[in-house]
Amino acid sequence: MIVSNLNVNHSAHVFDAGYRSLADNISILNSEFRGITGDILRLDKEQDDLGIYNVEYVTIKDSSFTDIQGAIAKIYRGGTDESTFGPHIMMLNNSISNVGGGKRNKSGAMLYLHGVQDTDLINNKVSQSRGIVIEHTVGEPQTFIADNEFVNTPQISVSELFTGGESTAILQNNRFSGEMN
């Protein structure tokens, strides 16, 4: 699948979940996205912090993202309820270039994950893009970020919002080069 030139409107999003909507699974496989003024996946409508979220599983694999002003994904699971196990995010073998730098991208990130419980970001190539922002909230989130290559892209930001202390994320064998690292 190729999605390109969604640029007529200043914030043309590919998929924008509605309030109180829940998708079981969203998969982007072997796809190409380029020239988009908004976000690819906007799954951040449940900000009343009741432990509700817009998607259970997101898989983004073997795809490319070029000249995207918004984020590849904005996912928000707020609240302090530990009764749910998701969302679960997997990004594997993607090529990402010039993503997240639009002036309307309020997260300032090419990937923004708030309260996600299971994150795997493996073997992605990222260049000239904004950073990855991960905010752990409750439970025991599992975050694994490994074997990624970042060129002219900021360091990964992982914060523990409520528990404090050191990050529980596992970051290994990620390579950074260029001016923004």
Disulfide bonds with the S-S distance in Angstrom:
none
